[in-house]
Amino acid sequence: MGGYDGCDFTITFFRDNIQYAQDVSVSPHVAREIVSEIILPAPALKEITKWLLSKVNEIEEGNGIIREPLLKSPVENREKQKSEGVVGATYS
């Protein structure tokens, strides 16, 4: 997750640790662990973006187009799966 506060851009990498109770009627407990956080001024963000895009272009030139994940709402995905029998994947 991340965002821009008007001065710096922050990217936070986290892991959700899910602990399930033995009693299935009890909701699982989720503990979010911040793994790493990167804070960049806007010029550095722009430079890194250019660098990453150049690397993506190099990869695609050598290996073909990188397929992007479907970023539809869960309701749209469910309706499509019902009508087409498609199994979808999500990224977080």
PDB file of N, CA, C and O in Angstrom:
ATOM      1  N   MET A   1       0.845  -1.160   0.000  1.00  0.00           N
ATOM      2  CA  MET A   1       0.000   0.000   0.000  1.00  0.00           C
ATOM      3  C   MET A   1       0.891   1.223   0.000  1.00  0.00           C
ATOM      4  O   MET A   1       2.088   1.114   0.264  1.00  0.00           O
ATOM      5  N   GLY A   2       0.340   2.365  -0.286  1.00  0.00           N
ATOM      6  CA  GLY A   2       1.153   3.563  -0.299  1.00  0.00           C
ATOM      7  C   GLY A   2       0.355   4.773  -0.726  1.00  0.00           C
ATOM      8  O   GLY A   2      -0.855   4.702  -0.942  1.00  0.00           O
ATOM      9  N   GLY A   3       1.051   5.876  -0.840  1.00  0.00           N
ATOM     10  CA  GLY A   3       0.393   7.093  -1.267  1.00  0.00           C
ATOM     11  C   GLY A   3       1.320   8.289  -1.220  1.00  0.00           C
ATOM     12  O   GLY A   3       2.466   8.204  -0.778  1.00  0.00           O
ATOM     13  N   TYR A   4       0.793   9.398  -1.688  1.00  0.00           N
ATOM     14  CA  TYR A   4       1.534  10.648  -1.780  1.00  0.00           C
ATOM     15  C   TYR A   4       0.924  11.651  -0.812  1.00  0.00           C
ATOM     16  O   TYR A   4      -0.289  11.861  -0.822  1.00  0.00           O
ATOM     17  N   ASP A   5       1.745  12.268   0.019  1.00  0.00           N
ATOM     18  CA  ASP A   5       1.241  13.211   1.024  1.00  0.00           C
ATOM     19  C   ASP A   5       1.456  14.673   0.634  1.00  0.00           C
ATOM     20  O   ASP A   5       1.309  15.569   1.465  1.00  0.00           O
ATOM     21  N   GLY A   6       1.803  14.912  -0.627  1.00  0.00           N
ATOM     22  CA  GLY A   6       2.068  16.267  -1.073  1.00  0.00           C
ATOM     23  C   GLY A   6       3.551  16.607  -1.055  1.00  0.00           C
ATOM     24  O   GLY A   6       3.963  17.620  -1.619  1.00  0.00           O
ATOM     25  N   CYS A   7       4.337  15.784  -0.424  1.00  0.00           N
ATOM     26  CA  CYS A   7       5.779  16.002  -0.341  1.00  0.00           C
ATOM     27  C   CYS A   7       6.538  14.742  -0.753  1.00  0.00           C
ATOM     28  O   CYS A   7       7.395  14.792  -1.636  1.00  0.00           O
ATOM     29  N   ASP A   8       6.229  13.632  -0.125  1.00  0.00           N
ATOM     30  CA  ASP A   8       6.910  12.362  -0.377  1.00  0.00           C
ATOM     31  C   ASP A   8       5.906  11.287  -0.763  1.00  0.00           C
ATOM     32  O   ASP A   8       4.723  11.375  -0.433  1.00  0.00           O
ATOM     33  N   PHE A   9       6.395  10.276  -1.465  1.00  0.00           N
ATOM     34  CA  PHE A   9       5.593   9.107  -1.808  1.00  0.00           C
ATOM     35  C   PHE A   9       6.061   7.961  -0.925  1.00  0.00           C
ATOM     36  O   PHE A   9       7.259   7.697  -0.822  1.00  0.00           O
ATOM     37  N   THR A  10       5.123   7.288  -0.294  1.00  0.00           N
ATOM     38  CA  THR A  10       5.437   6.191   0.611  1.00  0.00           C
ATOM     39  C   THR A  10       4.895   4.882   0.050  1.00  0.00           C
ATOM     40  O   THR A  10       3.745   4.811  -0.383  1.00  0.00           O
ATOM     41  N   ILE A  11       5.735   3.842   0.061  1.00  0.00           N
ATOM     42  CA  ILE A  11       5.318   2.490  -0.301  1.00  0.00           C
ATOM     43  C   ILE A  11       5.558   1.621   0.933  1.00  0.00           C
ATOM     44  O   ILE A  11       6.672   1.557   1.453  1.00  0.00           O
ATOM     45  N   THR A  12       4.507   0.958   1.390  1.00  0.00           N
ATOM     46  CA  THR A  12       4.616   0.087   2.562  1.00  0.00           C
ATOM     47  C   THR A  12       4.357  -1.351   2.138  1.00  0.00           C
ATOM     48  O   THR A  12       3.325  -1.658   1.541  1.00  0.00           O
ATOM     49  N   PHE A  13       5.295  -2.218   2.450  1.00  0.00           N
ATOM     50  CA  PHE A  13       5.143  -3.648   2.196  1.00  0.00           C
ATOM     51  C   PHE A  13       4.771  -4.311   3.515  1.00  0.00           C
ATOM     52  O   PHE A  13       5.419  -4.090   4.539  1.00  0.00           O
ATOM     53  N   PHE A  14       3.722  -5.123   3.479  1.00  0.00           N
ATOM     54  CA  PHE A  14       3.254  -5.742   4.717  1.00  0.00           C
ATOM     55  C   PHE A  14       2.884  -7.190   4.470  1.00  0.00           C
ATOM     56  O   PHE A  14       2.728  -7.634   3.332  1.00  0.00           O
ATOM     57  N   ARG A  15       2.750  -7.908   5.566  1.00  0.00           N
ATOM     58  CA  ARG A  15       2.315  -9.306   5.533  1.00  0.00           C
ATOM     59  C   ARG A  15       1.166  -9.436   6.525  1.00  0.00           C
ATOM     60  O   ARG A  15       1.277  -9.000   7.671  1.00  0.00           O
ATOM     61  N   ASP A  16       0.071 -10.031   6.087  1.00  0.00           N
ATOM     62  CA  ASP A  16      -1.040 -10.325   6.983  1.00  0.00           C
ATOM     63  C   ASP A  16      -0.868 -11.742   7.517  1.00  0.00           C
ATOM     64  O   ASP A  16      -0.929 -12.710   6.760  1.00  0.00           O
ATOM     65  N   ASN A  17      -0.655 -11.855   8.811  1.00  0.00           N
ATOM     66  CA  ASN A  17      -0.523 -13.157   9.465  1.00  0.00           C
ATOM     67  C   ASN A  17      -1.891 -13.533  10.038  1.00  0.00           C
ATOM     68  O   ASN A  17      -2.423 -12.857  10.918  1.00  0.00           O
ATOM     69  N   ILE A  18      -2.440 -14.622   9.519  1.00  0.00           N
ATOM     70  CA  ILE A  18      -3.784 -15.042   9.924  1.00  0.00           C
ATOM     71  C   ILE A  18      -3.664 -16.222  10.876  1.00  0.00           C
ATOM     72  O   ILE A  18      -3.027 -17.229  10.567  1.00  0.00           O
ATOM     73  N   GLN A  19      -4.291 -16.078  12.044  1.00  0.00           N
ATOM     74  CA  GLN A  19      -4.300 -17.151  13.036  1.00  0.00           C
ATOM     75  C   GLN A  19      -5.733 -17.658  13.171  1.00  0.00           C
ATOM     76  O   GLN A  19      -6.644 -16.908  13.521  1.00  0.00           O
ATOM     77  N   TYR A  20      -5.906 -18.929  12.890  1.00  0.00           N
ATOM     78  CA  TYR A  20      -7.230 -19.539  12.963  1.00  0.00           C
ATOM     79  C   TYR A  20      -7.408 -20.227  14.307  1.00  0.00           C
ATOM     80  O   TYR A  20      -6.506 -20.908  14.796  1.00  0.00           O
ATOM     81  N   ALA A  21      -8.576 -20.040  14.894  1.00  0.00           N
ATOM     82  CA  ALA A  21      -8.901 -20.717  16.145  1.00  0.00           C
ATOM     83  C   ALA A  21      -9.317 -22.153  15.830  1.00  0.00           C
ATOM     84  O   ALA A  21      -9.748 -22.456  14.717  1.00  0.00           O
ATOM     85  N   GLN A  22      -9.185 -23.015  16.808  1.00  0.00           N
ATOM     86  CA  GLN A  22      -9.625 -24.401  16.605  1.00  0.00           C
ATOM     87  C   GLN A  22     -11.140 -24.469  16.483  1.00  0.00           C
ATOM     88  O   GLN A  22     -11.676 -25.341  15.800  1.00  0.00           O
ATOM     89  N   ASP A  23     -11.818 -23.557  17.140  1.00  0.00           N
ATOM     90  CA  ASP A  23     -13.276 -23.473  17.054  1.00  0.00           C
ATOM     91  C   ASP A  23     -13.629 -22.706  15.777  1.00  0.00           C
ATOM     92  O   ASP A  23     -13.336 -21.514  15.676  1.00  0.00           O
ATOM     93  N   VAL A  24     -14.251 -23.369  14.808  1.00  0.00           N
ATOM     94  CA  VAL A  24     -14.550 -22.744  13.518  1.00  0.00           C
ATOM     95  C   VAL A  24     -15.582 -21.620  13.612  1.00  0.00           C
ATOM     96  O   VAL A  24     -15.722 -20.839  12.671  1.00  0.00           O
ATOM     97  N   SER A  25     -16.308 -21.522  14.730  1.00  0.00           N
ATOM     98  CA  SER A  25     -17.284 -20.448  14.871  1.00  0.00           C
ATOM     99  C   SER A  25     -16.617 -19.121  15.272  1.00  0.00           C
ATOM    100  O   SER A  25     -17.249 -18.065  15.237  1.00  0.00           O
ATOM    101  N   VAL A  26     -15.344 -19.191  15.650  1.00  0.00           N
ATOM    102  CA  VAL A  26     -14.596 -17.991  16.035  1.00  0.00           C
ATOM    103  C   VAL A  26     -13.882 -17.443  14.800  1.00  0.00           C
ATOM    104  O   VAL A  26     -13.221 -18.185  14.073  1.00  0.00           O
ATOM    105  N   SER A  27     -14.022 -16.130  14.571  1.00  0.00           N
ATOM    106  CA  SER A  27     -13.360 -15.491  13.432  1.00  0.00           C
ATOM    107  C   SER A  27     -11.844 -15.555  13.594  1.00  0.00           C
ATOM    108  O   SER A  27     -11.325 -15.497  14.709  1.00  0.00           O
ATOM    109  N   PRO A  28     -11.144 -15.676  12.471  1.00  0.00           N
ATOM    110  CA  PRO A  28      -9.680 -15.695  12.563  1.00  0.00           C
ATOM    111  C   PRO A  28      -9.153 -14.327  12.998  1.00  0.00           C
ATOM    112  O   PRO A  28      -9.792 -13.299  12.775  1.00  0.00           O
ATOM    113  N   HIS A  29      -7.988 -14.341  13.616  1.00  0.00           N
ATOM    114  CA  HIS A  29      -7.319 -13.105  14.042  1.00  0.00           C
ATOM    115  C   HIS A  29      -6.266 -12.754  12.986  1.00  0.00           C
ATOM    116  O   HIS A  29      -5.452 -13.597  12.610  1.00  0.00           O
ATOM    117  N   VAL A  30      -6.289 -11.511  12.516  1.00  0.00           N
ATOM    118  CA  VAL A  30      -5.328 -11.075  11.510  1.00  0.00           C
ATOM    119  C   VAL A  30      -4.415 -10.028  12.133  1.00  0.00           C
ATOM    120  O   VAL A  30      -4.877  -9.010  12.646  1.00  0.00           O
ATOM    121  N   ALA A  31      -3.118 -10.291  12.080  1.00  0.00           N
ATOM    122  CA  ALA A  31      -2.121  -9.337  12.572  1.00  0.00           C
ATOM    123  C   ALA A  31      -1.318  -8.850  11.377  1.00  0.00           C
ATOM    124  O   ALA A  31      -0.648  -9.639  10.711  1.00  0.00           O
ATOM    125  N   ARG A  32      -1.383  -7.553  11.104  1.00  0.00           N
ATOM    126  CA  ARG A  32      -0.633  -6.981   9.983  1.00  0.00           C
ATOM    127  C   ARG A  32       0.766  -6.624  10.445  1.00  0.00           C
ATOM    128  O   ARG A  32       0.943  -5.866  11.399  1.00  0.00           O
ATOM    129  N   GLU A  33       1.755  -7.175   9.765  1.00  0.00           N
ATOM    130  CA  GLU A  33       3.154  -6.923  10.092  1.00  0.00           C
ATOM    131  C   GLU A  33       3.769  -6.067   8.981  1.00  0.00           C
ATOM    132  O   GLU A  33       3.814  -6.485   7.825  1.00  0.00           O
ATOM    133  N   ILE A  34       4.239  -4.871   9.334  1.00  0.00           N
ATOM    134  CA  ILE A  34       4.926  -4.015   8.372  1.00  0.00           C
ATOM    135  C   ILE A  34       6.312  -4.614   8.146  1.00  0.00           C
ATOM    136  O   ILE A  34       7.106  -4.722   9.079  1.00  0.00           O
ATOM    137  N   VAL A  35       6.593  -4.999   6.920  1.00  0.00           N
ATOM    138  CA  VAL A  35       7.861  -5.633   6.592  1.00  0.00           C
ATOM    139  C   VAL A  35       8.897  -4.584   6.214  1.00  0.00           C
ATOM    140  O   VAL A  35      10.053  -4.655   6.630  1.00  0.00           O
ATOM    141  N   SER A  36       8.467  -3.613   5.419  1.00  0.00           N
ATOM    142  CA  SER A  36       9.388  -2.583   4.967  1.00  0.00           C
ATOM    143  C   SER A  36       8.596  -1.367   4.502  1.00  0.00           C
ATOM    144  O   SER A  36       7.454  -1.482   4.056  1.00  0.00           O
ATOM    145  N   GLU A  37       9.220  -0.210   4.614  1.00  0.00           N
ATOM    146  CA  GLU A  37       8.576   1.014   4.152  1.00  0.00           C
ATOM    147  C   GLU A  37       9.612   1.849   3.427  1.00  0.00           C
ATOM    148  O   GLU A  37      10.723   2.043   3.921  1.00  0.00           O
ATOM    149  N   ILE A  38       9.245   2.344   2.254  1.00  0.00           N
ATOM    150  CA  ILE A  38      10.134   3.170   1.455  1.00  0.00           C
ATOM    151  C   ILE A  38       9.485   4.535   1.292  1.00  0.00           C
ATOM    152  O   ILE A  38       8.320   4.634   0.906  1.00  0.00           O
ATOM    153  N   ILE A  39      10.238   5.584   1.586  1.00  0.00           N
ATOM    154  CA  ILE A  39       9.745   6.946   1.437  1.00  0.00           C
ATOM    155  C   ILE A  39      10.623   7.642   0.401  1.00  0.00           C
ATOM    156  O   ILE A  39      11.842   7.718   0.548  1.00  0.00           O
ATOM    157  N   LEU A  40       9.977   8.146  -0.648  1.00  0.00           N
ATOM    158  CA  LEU A  40      10.699   8.749  -1.759  1.00  0.00           C
ATOM    159  C   LEU A  40      10.197  10.161  -2.040  1.00  0.00           C
ATOM    160  O   LEU A  40       8.988  10.393  -2.033  1.00  0.00           O
ATOM    161  N   PRO A  41      11.103  11.111  -2.287  1.00  0.00           N
ATOM    162  CA  PRO A  41      10.651  12.400  -2.799  1.00  0.00           C
ATOM    163  C   PRO A  41      10.155  12.204  -4.239  1.00  0.00           C
ATOM    164  O   PRO A  41      10.554  11.247  -4.903  1.00  0.00           O
ATOM    165  N   ALA A  42       9.303  13.088  -4.715  1.00  0.00           N
ATOM    166  CA  ALA A  42       8.686  12.945  -6.035  1.00  0.00           C
ATOM    167  C   ALA A  42       9.709  12.764  -7.163  1.00  0.00           C
ATOM    168  O   ALA A  42       9.483  11.922  -8.033  1.00  0.00           O
ATOM    169  N   PRO A  43      10.830  13.514  -7.196  1.00  0.00           N
ATOM    170  CA  PRO A  43      11.797  13.285  -8.281  1.00  0.00           C
ATOM    171  C   PRO A  43      12.376  11.864  -8.273  1.00  0.00           C
ATOM    172  O   PRO A  43      12.581  11.281  -9.338  1.00  0.00           O
ATOM    173  N   ALA A  44      12.640  11.306  -7.104  1.00  0.00           N
ATOM    174  CA  ALA A  44      13.162   9.939  -7.016  1.00  0.00           C
ATOM    175  C   ALA A  44      12.096   8.945  -7.473  1.00  0.00           C
ATOM    176  O   ALA A  44      12.410   7.968  -8.154  1.00  0.00           O
ATOM    177  N   LEU A  45      10.846   9.187  -7.106  1.00  0.00           N
ATOM    178  CA  LEU A  45       9.749   8.320  -7.546  1.00  0.00           C
ATOM    179  C   LEU A  45       9.675   8.295  -9.061  1.00  0.00           C
ATOM    180  O   LEU A  45       9.516   7.234  -9.665  1.00  0.00           O
ATOM    181  N   LYS A  46       9.790   9.465  -9.672  1.00  0.00           N
ATOM    182  CA  LYS A  46       9.720   9.539 -11.129  1.00  0.00           C
ATOM    183  C   LYS A  46      10.890   8.799 -11.770  1.00  0.00           C
ATOM    184  O   LYS A  46      10.700   8.090 -12.759  1.00  0.00           O
ATOM    185  N   GLU A  47      12.081   8.949 -11.231  1.00  0.00           N
ATOM    186  CA  GLU A  47      13.263   8.279 -11.776  1.00  0.00           C
ATOM    187  C   GLU A  47      13.145   6.757 -11.642  1.00  0.00           C
ATOM    188  O   GLU A  47      13.474   6.025 -12.575  1.00  0.00           O
ATOM    189  N   ILE A  48      12.682   6.288 -10.498  1.00  0.00           N
ATOM    190  CA  ILE A  48      12.498   4.842 -10.300  1.00  0.00           C
ATOM    191  C   ILE A  48      11.421   4.304 -11.223  1.00  0.00           C
ATOM    192  O   ILE A  48      11.549   3.197 -11.746  1.00  0.00           O
ATOM    193  N   THR A  49      10.358   5.075 -11.429  1.00  0.00           N
ATOM    194  CA  THR A  49       9.286   4.659 -12.336  1.00  0.00           C
ATOM    195  C   THR A  49       9.826   4.483 -13.753  1.00  0.00           C
ATOM    196  O   THR A  49       9.508   3.499 -14.420  1.00  0.00           O
ATOM    197  N   LYS A  50      10.637   5.428 -14.213  1.00  0.00           N
ATOM    198  CA  LYS A  50      11.243   5.311 -15.546  1.00  0.00           C
ATOM    199  C   LYS A  50      12.123   4.074 -15.627  1.00  0.00           C
ATOM    200  O   LYS A  50      12.079   3.340 -16.614  1.00  0.00           O
ATOM    201  N   TRP A  51      12.924   3.838 -14.589  1.00  0.00           N
ATOM    202  CA  TRP A  51      13.823   2.686 -14.576  1.00  0.00           C
ATOM    203  C   TRP A  51      13.029   1.378 -14.600  1.00  0.00           C
ATOM    204  O   TRP A  51      13.347   0.467 -15.364  1.00  0.00           O
ATOM    205  N   LEU A  52      11.988   1.291 -13.756  1.00  0.00           N
ATOM    206  CA  LEU A  52      11.167   0.077 -13.731  1.00  0.00           C
ATOM    207  C   LEU A  52      10.494  -0.161 -15.080  1.00  0.00           C
ATOM    208  O   LEU A  52      10.465  -1.294 -15.560  1.00  0.00           O
ATOM    209  N   LEU A  53       9.954   0.887 -15.697  1.00  0.00           N
ATOM    210  CA  LEU A  53       9.296   0.738 -16.989  1.00  0.00           C
ATOM    211  C   LEU A  53      10.288   0.269 -18.059  1.00  0.00           C
ATOM    212  O   LEU A  53       9.940  -0.546 -18.913  1.00  0.00           O
ATOM    213  N   SER A  54      11.520   0.782 -18.013  1.00  0.00           N
ATOM    214  CA  SER A  54      12.518   0.327 -18.988  1.00  0.00           C
ATOM    215  C   SER A  54      12.818  -1.159 -18.784  1.00  0.00           C
ATOM    216  O   SER A  54      13.016  -1.885 -19.758  1.00  0.00           O
ATOM    217  N   LYS A  55      12.855  -1.616 -17.537  1.00  0.00           N
ATOM    218  CA  LYS A  55      13.104  -3.042 -17.263  1.00  0.00           C
ATOM    219  C   LYS A  55      11.928  -3.898 -17.717  1.00  0.00           C
ATOM    220  O   LYS A  55      12.128  -4.987 -18.255  1.00  0.00           O
ATOM    221  N   VAL A  56      10.713  -3.423 -17.508  1.00  0.00           N
ATOM    222  CA  VAL A  56       9.531  -4.152 -17.984  1.00  0.00           C
ATOM    223  C   VAL A  56       9.581  -4.269 -19.497  1.00  0.00           C
ATOM    224  O   VAL A  56       9.310  -5.336 -20.048  1.00  0.00           O
ATOM    225  N   ASN A  57       9.929  -3.174 -20.177  1.00  0.00           N
ATOM    226  CA  ASN A  57      10.027  -3.207 -21.640  1.00  0.00           C
ATOM    227  C   ASN A  57      11.085  -4.192 -22.106  1.00  0.00           C
ATOM    228  O   ASN A  57      10.868  -4.906 -23.085  1.00  0.00           O
ATOM    229  N   GLU A  58      12.230  -4.248 -21.426  1.00  0.00           N
ATOM    230  CA  GLU A  58      13.282  -5.215 -21.765  1.00  0.00           C
ATOM    231  C   GLU A  58      12.784  -6.650 -21.601  1.00  0.00           C
ATOM    232  O   GLU A  58      13.031  -7.503 -22.453  1.00  0.00           O
ATOM    233  N   ILE A  59      12.088  -6.903 -20.510  1.00  0.00           N
ATOM    234  CA  ILE A  59      11.554  -8.254 -20.264  1.00  0.00           C
ATOM    235  C   ILE A  59      10.559  -8.632 -21.351  1.00  0.00           C
ATOM    236  O   ILE A  59      10.598  -9.747 -21.870  1.00  0.00           O
ATOM    237  N   GLU A  60       9.660  -7.699 -21.701  1.00  0.00           N
ATOM    238  CA  GLU A  60       8.651  -7.997 -22.718  1.00  0.00           C
ATOM    239  C   GLU A  60       9.279  -8.189 -24.095  1.00  0.00           C
ATOM    240  O   GLU A  60       8.800  -9.005 -24.882  1.00  0.00           O
ATOM    241  N   GLU A  61      10.338  -7.454 -24.392  1.00  0.00           N
ATOM    242  CA  GLU A  61      11.019  -7.647 -25.679  1.00  0.00           C
ATOM    243  C   GLU A  61      11.604  -9.051 -25.775  1.00  0.00           C
ATOM    244  O   GLU A  61      11.575  -9.664 -26.843  1.00  0.00           O
ATOM    245  N   GLY A  62      12.125  -9.556 -24.688  1.00  0.00           N
ATOM    246  CA  GLY A  62      12.744 -10.876 -24.695  1.00  0.00           C
ATOM    247  C   GLY A  62      11.791 -12.027 -24.475  1.00  0.00           C
ATOM    248  O   GLY A  62      12.047 -13.141 -24.933  1.00  0.00           O
ATOM    249  N   ASN A  63      10.679 -11.772 -23.770  1.00  0.00           N
ATOM    250  CA  ASN A  63       9.796 -12.867 -23.353  1.00  0.00           C
ATOM    251  C   ASN A  63       8.344 -12.719 -23.764  1.00  0.00           C
ATOM    252  O   ASN A  63       7.544 -13.613 -23.489  1.00  0.00           O
ATOM    253  N   GLY A  64       7.983 -11.651 -24.397  1.00  0.00           N
ATOM    254  CA  GLY A  64       6.588 -11.418 -24.764  1.00  0.00           C
ATOM    255  C   GLY A  64       5.868 -10.565 -23.721  1.00  0.00           C
ATOM    256  O   GLY A  64       6.401 -10.274 -22.651  1.00  0.00           O
ATOM    257  N   ILE A  65       4.675 -10.187 -24.057  1.00  0.00           N
ATOM    258  CA  ILE A  65       3.880  -9.299 -23.215  1.00  0.00           C
ATOM    259  C   ILE A  65       3.588  -9.943 -21.860  1.00  0.00           C
ATOM    260  O   ILE A  65       3.233 -11.119 -21.781  1.00  0.00           O
ATOM    261  N   ILE A  66       3.743  -9.158 -20.806  1.00  0.00           N
ATOM    262  CA  ILE A  66       3.414  -9.609 -19.448  1.00  0.00           C
ATOM    263  C   ILE A  66       1.919  -9.390 -19.251  1.00  0.00           C
ATOM    264  O   ILE A  66       1.418  -8.273 -19.381  1.00  0.00           O
ATOM    265  N   ARG A  67       1.221 -10.466 -18.937  1.00  0.00           N
ATOM    266  CA  ARG A  67      -0.224 -10.345 -18.701  1.00  0.00           C
ATOM    267  C   ARG A  67      -0.480  -9.683 -17.366  1.00  0.00           C
ATOM    268  O   ARG A  67       0.161 -10.009 -16.367  1.00  0.00           O
ATOM    269  N   GLU A  68      -1.410  -8.762 -17.352  1.00  0.00           N
ATOM    270  CA  GLU A  68      -1.772  -8.064 -16.122  1.00  0.00           C
ATOM    271  C   GLU A  68      -2.917  -8.807 -15.435  1.00  0.00           C
ATOM    272  O   GLU A  68      -3.736  -9.441 -16.100  1.00  0.00           O
ATOM    273  N   PRO A  69      -2.972  -8.728 -14.087  1.00  0.00           N
ATOM    274  CA  PRO A  69      -4.090  -9.373 -13.380  1.00  0.00           C
ATOM    275  C   PRO A  69      -5.390  -8.639 -13.686  1.00  0.00           C
ATOM    276  O   PRO A  69      -5.396  -7.438 -13.957  1.00  0.00           O
ATOM    277  N   LEU A  70      -6.480  -9.379 -13.638  1.00  0.00           N
ATOM    278  CA  LEU A  70      -7.790  -8.761 -13.805  1.00  0.00           C
ATOM    279  C   LEU A  70      -8.097  -7.971 -12.546  1.00  0.00           C
ATOM    280  O   LEU A  70      -8.089  -8.518 -11.443  1.00  0.00           O
ATOM    281  N   LEU A  71      -8.367  -6.693 -12.713  1.00  0.00           N
ATOM    282  CA  LEU A  71      -8.627  -5.841 -11.552  1.00  0.00           C
ATOM    283  C   LEU A  71     -10.081  -5.390 -11.532  1.00  0.00           C
ATOM    284  O   LEU A  71     -10.374  -4.197 -11.468  1.00  0.00           O
ATOM    285  N   LYS A  72     -10.977  -6.355 -11.586  1.00  0.00           N
ATOM    286  CA  LYS A  72     -12.402  -6.059 -11.522  1.00  0.00           C
ATOM    287  C   LYS A  72     -12.874  -6.243 -10.094  1.00  0.00           C
ATOM    288  O   LYS A  72     -12.208  -6.880  -9.278  1.00  0.00           O
ATOM    289  N   SER A  73     -14.025  -5.679  -9.810  1.00  0.00           N
ATOM    290  CA  SER A  73     -14.581  -5.824  -8.472  1.00  0.00           C
ATOM    291  C   SER A  73     -14.944  -7.279  -8.227  1.00  0.00           C
ATOM    292  O   SER A  73     -15.209  -8.014  -9.177  1.00  0.00           O
ATOM    293  N   PRO A  74     -14.960  -7.713  -6.956  1.00  0.00           N
ATOM    294  CA  PRO A  74     -15.317  -9.107  -6.648  1.00  0.00           C
ATOM    295  C   PRO A  74     -16.683  -9.498  -7.201  1.00  0.00           C
ATOM    296  O   PRO A  74     -16.873 -10.642  -7.615  1.00  0.00           O
ATOM    297  N   VAL A  75     -17.638  -8.567  -7.216  1.00  0.00           N
ATOM    298  CA  VAL A  75     -18.980  -8.876  -7.726  1.00  0.00           C
ATOM    299  C   VAL A  75     -18.903  -9.144  -9.229  1.00  0.00           C
ATOM    300  O   VAL A  75     -19.494 -10.108  -9.716  1.00  0.00           O
ATOM    301  N   GLU A  76     -18.168  -8.287  -9.975  1.00  0.00           N
ATOM    302  CA  GLU A  76     -18.026  -8.497 -11.413  1.00  0.00           C
ATOM    303  C   GLU A  76     -17.336  -9.824 -11.698  1.00  0.00           C
ATOM    304  O   GLU A  76     -17.744 -10.550 -12.605  1.00  0.00           O
ATOM    305  N   ASN A  77     -16.295 -10.151 -10.935  1.00  0.00           N
ATOM    306  CA  ASN A  77     -15.582 -11.416 -11.122  1.00  0.00           C
ATOM    307  C   ASN A  77     -16.502 -12.598 -10.881  1.00  0.00           C
ATOM    308  O   ASN A  77     -16.491 -13.562 -11.646  1.00  0.00           O
ATOM    309  N   ARG A  78     -17.314 -12.529  -9.804  1.00  0.00           N
ATOM    310  CA  ARG A  78     -18.233 -13.626  -9.481  1.00  0.00           C
ATOM    311  C   ARG A  78     -19.245 -13.826 -10.605  1.00  0.00           C
ATOM    312  O   ARG A  78     -19.518 -14.957 -11.005  1.00  0.00           O
ATOM    313  N   GLU A  79     -19.801 -12.723 -11.114  1.00  0.00           N
ATOM    314  CA  GLU A  79     -20.798 -12.830 -12.179  1.00  0.00           C
ATOM    315  C   GLU A  79     -20.174 -13.411 -13.444  1.00  0.00           C
ATOM    316  O   GLU A  79     -20.796 -14.231 -14.119  1.00  0.00           O
ATOM    317  N   LYS A  80     -18.942 -12.990 -13.773  1.00  0.00           N
ATOM    318  CA  LYS A  80     -18.266 -13.517 -14.954  1.00  0.00           C
ATOM    319  C   LYS A  80     -17.981 -15.001 -14.788  1.00  0.00           C
ATOM    320  O   LYS A  80     -18.153 -15.776 -15.729  1.00  0.00           O
ATOM    321  N   GLN A  81     -17.545 -15.404 -13.592  1.00  0.00           N
ATOM    322  CA  GLN A  81     -17.237 -16.804 -13.340  1.00  0.00           C
ATOM    323  C   GLN A  81     -18.494 -17.654 -13.471  1.00  0.00           C
ATOM    324  O   GLN A  81     -18.444 -18.757 -14.017  1.00  0.00           O
ATOM    325  N   LYS A  82     -19.618 -17.149 -12.975  1.00  0.00           N
ATOM    326  CA  LYS A  82     -20.871 -17.902 -13.072  1.00  0.00           C
ATOM    327  C   LYS A  82     -21.277 -18.081 -14.528  1.00  0.00           C
ATOM    328  O   LYS A  82     -21.682 -19.168 -14.940  1.00  0.00           O
ATOM    329  N   SER A  83     -21.164 -16.988 -15.318  1.00  0.00           N
ATOM    330  CA  SER A  83     -21.633 -17.054 -16.696  1.00  0.00           C
ATOM    331  C   SER A  83     -20.680 -17.804 -17.609  1.00  0.00           C
ATOM    332  O   SER A  83     -21.117 -18.433 -18.573  1.00  0.00           O
ATOM    333  N   GLU A  84     -19.357 -17.748 -17.317  1.00  0.00           N
ATOM    334  CA  GLU A  84     -18.388 -18.362 -18.215  1.00  0.00           C
ATOM    335  C   GLU A  84     -17.707 -19.590 -17.628  1.00  0.00           C
ATOM    336  O   GLU A  84     -16.975 -20.282 -18.336  1.00  0.00           O
ATOM    337  N   GLY A  85     -17.932 -19.871 -16.352  1.00  0.00           N
ATOM    338  CA  GLY A  85     -17.252 -20.987 -15.721  1.00  0.00           C
ATOM    339  C   GLY A  85     -15.752 -20.749 -15.581  1.00  0.00           C
ATOM    340  O   GLY A  85     -14.963 -21.693 -15.629  1.00  0.00           O
ATOM    341  N   VAL A  86     -15.362 -19.494 -15.409  1.00  0.00           N
ATOM    342  CA  VAL A  86     -13.951 -19.118 -15.331  1.00  0.00           C
ATOM    343  C   VAL A  86     -13.508 -19.063 -13.878  1.00  0.00           C
ATOM    344  O   VAL A  86     -14.253 -18.589 -13.020  1.00  0.00           O
ATOM    345  N   VAL A  87     -12.303 -19.543 -13.595  1.00  0.00           N
ATOM    346  CA  VAL A  87     -11.717 -19.428 -12.278  1.00  0.00           C
ATOM    347  C   VAL A  87     -10.778 -18.239 -12.307  1.00  0.00           C
ATOM    348  O   VAL A  87      -9.863 -18.196 -13.129  1.00  0.00           O
ATOM    349  N   GLY A  88     -10.990 -17.253 -11.407  1.00  0.00           N
ATOM    350  CA  GLY A  88     -10.175 -16.042 -11.408  1.00  0.00           C
ATOM    351  C   GLY A  88      -9.147 -16.045 -10.305  1.00  0.00           C
ATOM    352  O   GLY A  88      -9.215 -16.843  -9.370  1.00  0.00           O
ATOM    353  N   ALA A  89      -8.194 -15.144 -10.424  1.00  0.00           N
ATOM    354  CA  ALA A  89      -7.156 -14.971  -9.406  1.00  0.00           C
ATOM    355  C   ALA A  89      -7.113 -13.511  -8.998  1.00  0.00           C
ATOM    356  O   ALA A  89      -7.426 -12.628  -9.796  1.00  0.00           O
ATOM    357  N   THR A  90      -6.724 -13.256  -7.757  1.00  0.00           N
ATOM    358  CA  THR A  90      -6.589 -11.883  -7.301  1.00  0.00           C
ATOM    359  C   THR A  90      -5.179 -11.672  -6.782  1.00  0.00           C
ATOM    360  O   THR A  90      -4.513 -12.611  -6.347  1.00  0.00           O
ATOM    361  N   TYR A  91      -4.741 -10.440  -6.832  1.00  0.00           N
ATOM    362  CA  TYR A  91      -3.426 -10.060  -6.341  1.00  0.00           C
ATOM    363  C   TYR A  91      -3.613  -9.027  -5.265  1.00  0.00           C
ATOM    364  O   TYR A  91      -4.480  -8.160  -5.375  1.00  0.00           O
ATOM    365  N   SER A  92      -2.810  -9.107  -4.224  1.00  0.00           N
ATOM    366  CA  SER A  92      -2.881  -8.093  -3.178  1.00  0.00           C
ATOM    367  C   SER A  92      -1.503  -7.682  -2.756  1.00  0.00           C
ATOM    368  O   SER A  92      -1.354  -6.831  -1.879  1.00  0.00           O
TER     369      SER A  92
END
